[in-house]
Amino acid sequence: MDFQDFLQHVPNLIPVALPAENAHVKMAPPERIQLIKSLDLSTKSPRTAAVMMLLYPKSNKTHLVLIVRNAYNGVHSSQIAFPGGKYEISDADFRETALRETQEEIGVSSEKIEIVKEFTPMYIPPSNFLVHPFLGISVRELSFYPDVREVADIIELPLSVFLNDEIIIEATLSTSYAENISVPAFNIQNHVVWGATAMMLSELREVLKITFEEKI
């Protein structure tokens, strides 16, 4: 779907009920499914963060931006993610966190983004973060200026590709829970996207498919 056609359907997206866990479990590793069912956040005292699921036009086609994180000594080294990061005490709310971190990580200023919907918060066990995802839209084409300290690469994913079921795969990975296990994942431009990012992508896909059906 052309971006202008996409924009016409955005008002229909806003009231769509979030599928939440029903979407998350479709892309969750087996052991994560058990954790979701038994999770009691009151016992975790998680840190908080926010991410931006940013849609924008490129050559008049709707795209979604993702980042490749730099390699570092941590649980999310070199993973595919949304732009975002941890909540700071100076942030008015999680929306501001998502906007601020998007500007810091990929150089897109907040005035270029309209946040249209908040998605279901996602708890990430290995880092003990509760992440708040937001869907943002830019009506203009964007140039990205990644922070070289945090971002190794930018992925610009056409929405038509994202909604194609052919990108859903099973991958054998070693996780923080187990070695060489089969997990559901997305094959995005030869990157295996799994775990929390895949679970958030799953909810976004379902909301978009409910909104646009077969029109994109």
Buried (B, 14 or more C-beta within 10 A) or exposed (E): BEBEEBBEBBEEBEEBEBBBBEBBBBBBBEBBEEEBEEBEEEEEEBEBBBBBBBBBBBEEBBBBBBBBBBEEEEBBEEBBBBBBBBBEEEBEEBBBBBBBBBBBBBBBEBEBBEBBBBBBBBBBBEBEBBBBBBBBBBEEEBEBEBBEEBBEEBBEBBBEEBBEEEBBEEBEBEBEBEEEBEBBBBEBBEBBBBBBBBBBBBBBBBBBBEBBEEEB
